[in-house]
Structure formats: structure tokens, C-alpha cells
Amino acid sequence: MSTAAPRWWRLAAYGLLGLPLAMAALPVYVQVASYYSLLHGTGLAQLGWVLFAARLLDTVQDPLIGHLIDRLRQHLTRWLIAGGLTLALAFTGLWQVPATLIAPTLWLAVMLFLAYSAHSLLNIAYLSWGARLAPASSADSTASAPVLSATAWREGAGLLGLILGSTIPATIMSASPASIAGQMAWYSLGFAVLLILALYALLRLAPAWPAASEAAANWRSVLQRMRSNPSFRRLLLPYFLNSCGVALPATLALFFIGDQLRAAPLAGLFLGSYFIAAALGLPLWTALARRIGVLACWRLGMLLGIISFAGAGWLGAGDTQAYLLICVAAGAALGADLAMPNVLLAQLIRPDEAPAAYYGVLTLLGKLALALSGLALPLLALLGYQPGQPGGLPLALVYAALPCLLKLLAMFVLRRELPAAPIFSRSLP
């Protein structure tokens, strides 16, 4: 393989797939329950159990899918194409329920299983591909600049996908119930076109995924390798703590905006500014990481997030301008949270190792953090908060103080436990 760094447009071609993957993830988590309840009269208890089971399966299967990708590297193109077609069809099927042929709940369970599995296959392979975009001329090649640049393109496209995936379905769902299914069919068609184009760009225009230097080991050997990598093991706890610190305010944002600020009509402005700030901040974090190192850059991002959410805890009704500034600052911090851990992991995997199983573990922790953030709702109820009523101290504590504590713990663990090896301390070229 050539040691020349990939051209920017090839890295952009790699990053494009982040857009449809983000579009598929957000509506499935946010809008499916409302859609089936509104259009098909599905009970909330039934929906809750189906969603819980599907998300649990989605979480635990990621390391196994990662290992499967490592084993199927020689035939990965056909698997990616199959995964893309499955995701496009399952995503469409979620919104087009043949209610006269099958119970909506059973249909939802099948479509969620297919959509989650296909999405995990594409996403883990995609992250692993990005980890191997650096020149292979030295033992520490995975820490070089192309990995950072590819990550910035990928996460920037993903943030655009989050914006599209949050605004378009929300607009459709606010329309007349009779028109929702038809409009979601057109939205699904647009998603499928974007997914096909992004896969084509990845497979034909992006830098090639280097051939594996050795055959993928069996599952037991893979587990042993991961256990014997101390830097990888020490990355997992701070990553999980920080992911929980990001997931909690995301889960409670609409409650905080509506009940603490009493500014529900401005929710779109706040969320849009948050994601746009994250997208604009990514190139700045990438440039900073080249100067001070990836680990130091991530810790600075955590510090900015802590400062932002600490300010949110003091806000009350009508403090919309201050909260808008907090959204911008917290969104900028999100850029570091999205990009730096994946680059760090790329640096921790030996060049001759298959990376997908590692990324399967990382995505498992991210999904587990998202699932656990749902426990914030019963915690708030225990503290006396009721949706629709002023949030007060309970909402401020869980929305702002608890994420700050989790991020502080993540920073502390990073400082104390990650080895001070040159791979973390050097500046990138």
C-alpha cells in the first residue's frame, strides 16, 4: 500500500455514509413509538416491551457483528451491499405497515430487528474502515492525520444526518394522520437514494480498506487479544461514563426546555443550534488534535461540556438567550466527544489486528449508555418531578449536575489510568 496520504475528496467520499446512517438511527429511537400509537393504536405497554427487547438485542449483538466483519473481510463488499439493501427495505417497512396481514406489533418487532442488525453491520464496518485509512509504513501509522480527517468528514456528515432525521420526520408527524404514512414513504425513498449513493462513494471513491495482514482469529482469541490490550481496556470506562454524560441531557432536553425554561416553541431552535455548533466545531477540534494530541483534545472537549451544563443548572423560566449560548457551547463540545474516542481507539489497535471487534465493543457501550439514560425518567419521578409542571431542582440536578459529575469522573479516569505512552502524547503530523 502507498504511504501517501489520501486526497481530501477521497476522505469526503468515505465520510458521506455517516449521513444516512445518522438519519436511520434517530427516527427509529425517537418517532417509532409515537407513529405506531397514533396510526395503528398500538398500546404503550406493548410498544415499550418491543422497543426494549429490540434495543437490548441491538446492544449485545455489536461485538459479535464486529467479529463477523473481521472474519468476512475478503467478501465485505457484498456484505455491505446486502446490509444497505436490508436497511433501506427495513426502514421503509417500519413506516408502511400491512395492518390487514400481520399485527402491527409483530411487524414492528421484525422490522426493528432487521433495521438494527443492518445498521450495526454497516456502522461497525464503517468505523473499522476509517481506522485503517492511515499509511501503513510504521507501527504507529494508525495515529496519523488521515484518520482524524476521515473522522471529521464522517462525524460532520453524521451531524447533518441528525439534523435532517430530527426535523423532517417531526414535520411529517405533525401533519394530518391520514397523510403521514404517504409522506413517510417519500421520506424513506429519499433515505434509500442517499444510502445507495453513499455506499457507492464508499466502495468506489473512498480510500481502499487495506487487505488484512493476517486471518481473523476465532472469537476466543479475539477476546483474549482485547483483554491483553491494557490501553483498550482503560479506554472503556471513561468512554462509557462520558457517553452517559452526553446521553442524559439529550434524553431530557425537551423536558428541560418545556418545563424549566417554559420555552417549548423554541425547542427546534435550541436543538438545531446544538447540532450545527457540533458540525462547525469538528474542523477546529481536528486541527487542535494535530497540535496537542487526541487525548488532550478530548479532555478539553469534556471540560467545555462540563462548563456548559453547569451553567444550565442555574437557568429558569425565560432564560432563553443564556440557554441558546449554552447549546452552542455544548454542541461545540459534542464535536470532540464524537470524533476523539474513535481516533483514540484506532491508535490503540495494532496495525496487524482486525479492528471491527474492538469497534463492536465501543458501539455496545454507546448504546448501553443511551438505554440507561432512559432510567432518568423514573429517577425524576422519584424526586417529585412531573412532566408539564415546573422542573425545579430535580430536573436541574438530573439534566445538568449529573452529566457534569459523569464527565468529571471520565476526565479523572483518563488522567489516572491511560498509560502515558508516546501514542497519546505526541502531536500528529
N, C-alpha and C positions, 0 to 999 in steps of 0.2 A: 504493500500500500504506500502511496505517496505521502511524504511528510509535509507537503504544502497544506496550509490551512484552507478549508473550503471557502469558496466565494460567498459573499453575503446573500446573493439571491438563492443559492442552494440551501443555506440555513433558513431563509424565509420560506422556501418550499417545504422544508421539514416542519417549520412551526405552524403551518396552516391547519394541520389536523387538530390542533388544540381548540379551534373554533367550534366545529360541530360536536366534538366530544363534550365540551362545556355546555353547549346548547341541549344536548341529550340528558345531561346529568341533572340540571337544575329543575326543569319542569317535572321530571319523574319524582323528585323528592318533595316538591312544593305543591304542584297543582293536581296530581292524580286523585288524591282523596276527595278534594272538592268537586272534581269533574264527575267521578262515579256517584257521589252522593247527590249532586244536582241533577244529572241527566238520567241516572239509572236507579235512583232511590236506594242505593246500597247502604245498609246500616253502618254507623260509625264503628261499632264493635267489630263487625266482620272486616271492614277496611283496616282497622288497626291491627288485627291479627295477621292479615295477609301481608301488609306492609312490613310488619315486624319480622315475619318469617323470611320474606324476600331479602330484607336488608341484612338479616343475620347470615343468610346463605351467601350473600354478596360479600360480606366481610370475611368469612372464614375461607372462602374459596380462592382468594387472591394469591397466597403463597403457592398453592397447587397449580394455578394457572401460570404463574411465573415459571415454575419448574417445567411445565409442559412447553412453554415457549422456548426455554433453553434446549429442551430435547428435540424440538421440531425446527431448529434454526435452518436446516437445509431446505425446508419446504415452507418457510414462513410467509412468503408472498401469497401463496394460495390460501393460507390460513387467515391472513389479514383481509383478503378479498372476501372470504366466506364470513368473517366476523363483521365486515362492513355491511354486507347484504343482510345479514341476520339483524344487525342493529337497526338498519333502515326499515325493515319489514316489521320488527317488533315495536319500534317507536310509533310507526303508523298504526299498528294494531291496537296499541294502548288507547287510542282515541276513536277507533272505529270498531265498536263492539257489536257483534252479531247477536243481539239480545234474544232473538227468536230461536236461535240454535243452541245456545250454551248460556249457563248462568253467568252474569257479569263478574261475579266474584272469582269463579274458576278461570274465566278468560283473563282477568287481571293477573291472577297468580302465574299463569303460563307466560303471558307477555312480559311480566316483570322478570321472571327467571331468564327468558331469552335475552331481554334487553340488558339486564345486569351482567350476564355472562359474556355477551358480545362486547359490551363496553369495557369490561375488565380486561378481556383479551387484547383489545386494541390499545387501551391505555397503558398497560404494563409493557407491552411490546414497544410502544411509542417512547415511553420513558427510557427503556433499556437501549433503544436505538440512539437516543440523544446522548446517553452516557458514553457511547463509543465513537463519537464524532471527532475526537482529537487525534492528531498524528500518533502513530504507534511506534515512534522511533526511540522511546525511552521508557523506563519503568514507571515514571510519573506522568506519562503523557495525558492521562485522563483528566489532569488538573489544568490543562492548557485552555487558552482563550476560546476555541470553538465551542466547548461545552457550555460556557457562560453565555455566549452569543445565541446558541441554539435554544437554550433555556429561556432567554429573554424573548425571542420570537415566539416560542411555544406558549409561554405564560401570557404574553401580550395578546395573542390570538384567543387564548382561553378566556381572558377577561372580556374581550369583545363578545365572545360567545355567551358569557354570563349576562352581559347587558341585553343582548338580543333574546336570550332564553328567559329572562325575567320580565321584559317589557311586552313582547309580542303575545305570548300566551295569556298574560294578565289582561291585556286589552281585549283579546278574544273572549276570555271568560266573563268579562263584564258586559258582554252583549246579550241579546235575547237568547234564551236557552235553545230555541229552535234553530238558530244559525250557528251554534258553537261547533257542533260536530263537523259541519261542512267547512268552516273556516280552519279548523284544526287539521282537516285533510289537506288543504292547500299549504298550511304551515309545515306539515310532515313531508310533503313533496319538496318544498324548498330545502328542508333539512337534508333530505336524501340527495339532492343535487349537490349541495355543499359538501356532504360527506364523500361522495364519489369523486368530486374534483380534488378534495384534499388528499384522498388516498392515492389518486393518480399522481399528484405532485410529490407525495412522499416516495412512491415506488419508482418514479421515472426521473424526477428532477433533483431530489434531495441527495446529499452525500450518501454513498452506499454504506450499509451496515457491514463492517469487516467480517470476513469469514471467521468462524470460531477457531481458535488456535488449538483447542482440544475438544474431544467429545464431551457433551454434558454428562455429569456424573448421575448416579441414581439418587433418589430422594434422601436416603440416609446420609450419603456422602455430602450432599448439598447442605443439610442441616449441620453436619459436623464442621464444614468449612465456615458457615456463618457463625457458629458458636466459637470457633477458633480465631475469629477476627475481632479482637477486643475493641478496636475503634468503631466498628459497625455496631457492636452491642452497646457501646456507650453513647452512641448517637440516638438510640431508640427512645430512651426515657425523656430526654429533653424535647425530642421531636413530638412525642405523644403529649407531653404537658403543654407545649406551645400550641399544638393543634387543638387541644381542648380550650385553650385561652382564646383562640380565634373562633371556634365553633359556637361557644356560649353567646357572645354578643350577636353573632349572625342569627342564631335561633330566636333571640329575644328582641331584635331590633324593632320590629313592628309594634310590639307591646310597649317598648320604651318610648317610641315616637308618639304613639297614640295616647298612652296613659300618663307618662311622665312629662312629656313636652306639650301634650294636648295639641298636636300638630299633625294628625293623621293625613290630611290632604297633601302635605309636603313630603310624604314618605318616598315618592318616586324621585324627587329632587335629592334627598339625602342619600338614598341608595345609589343613584346614578353618579353623584359626586364621589362616593366611596370607590366605586369600581373604576371610574375614569382616572381618579388620582392614582390608583394602583397601576393602571396601564401606563400612565405618564411617568410614574416613578421607576418603572423597571429599567429603562436605559441608564438612569442615574445610579441605581444600585449595582448594575453590571459594571459601569465604569469605576465605581468606588471599590468593588471587589477586586478589580485588576490592580488597584493600588495598595490596599490594606489587607487583602486576603478574604476568602469567602466566609470563614468562621467569624472574624471580627465584624464583617459587614452584616451578617445575620444577627449578631448580638446587638448591633446598633439599631437594626430594624425592630427588634424586640423592645429595646429601650424607648424608641419613638412610640410604639404601640402602647406601652405602659403609661407614658406621659399623657397620651391622648385619652385613654379610657379613664385615667384618674380624674381628668377634668370633667368627663361626662357624669361622674358620680355626684357632682355638685349642682347639676342643672335642674331646673324645674319648669313649670308651665310658662311658655312664651319665650324660652331661651333658644330660639331657633337659629339666630345668627352664630352664636357660640357653638351650637351643635354642628352647624354646617362646617365650621372650621375644624372641629374635631373629626368629622367624617373625612375631610380632605387629608388631615394628618394621619389618621388611622388607615385610610386607603393607601397612602404612600408607604406606610409600614407594611401593609399586606404584600406589596411587591417583593420585599425581602423574604417574607415568610413563604411565598410561593416558589421563589427561584432558588434560594441558597441551600435549603436542605437537599434538594435533588442533585445539585452540583457537588455538595459535600459527599453525598453517597457515591457519586461517580469517582471521586478521588479515593474513596476507601476500598474500592474493589480492585483487585489485582488485574492487570491487563490481560492475563491468560484465563480469567474466570468468566463464566457466563453470568450476566448481571440481572436477568429477569427475576429470578427467585428473590434476590435482595429487594428489588423494587416491589415485588408482591408483598413482602413483609411491611414495607413502608406504607403502601396504599392501604393495607389492612389496618394499620394504626390510625391513619387519617379517617377512615370510615368508622372505626370504633369510636373515635373522638366525636364525630358527628352524631352517631347514635346515642352516646352517653349525654350529649348536650340536651337531648330531649328530657332528661331527668330534671332539668332546671324548672320545668313547669310544675311537677309535684312539689319540688322544694319551695317554690314561690307560694304555692297554696298552703304549705305547712307554715310558712312565715306570715300568712294572713293576706297575701295579695289576691285580688280578684280581678280578672280582665274586665275592662270597661270602667274600673274605678281608679282614682289617683294611685300611682305606683308607690310613691313614698320611699322610705328607707329599704324595704325588702327588695324592690326592683332595682334600686341603685346599687345595693350590695351584690346581687347576683349578676346584673348586667355589666357593672363596671369594676367593682372591687375584686370579685372572684377571678375574672380573667387577668387582672393585674397580678394577683398573687400567683396564678399558674405560670404566667410569663416570667415573673421574678424567679420562681423555682427552676424554670427551664434555663434561665441565664446562669443561675448558681450551679446547676449540674454541668452545664457546658464548661464553666470555668474550672470546676473541680475535677471532672472525670475524663474529659477528652485528652488524649496524650498530646503533649507539646511537640509533635513530630513536625519535621520541615514541611510536610504536605499541607499543614494548616497555617503555618506561619509565613510562608513565603508569599511574595506578591506574584501575581500572574503576569505572563508576558503581554 
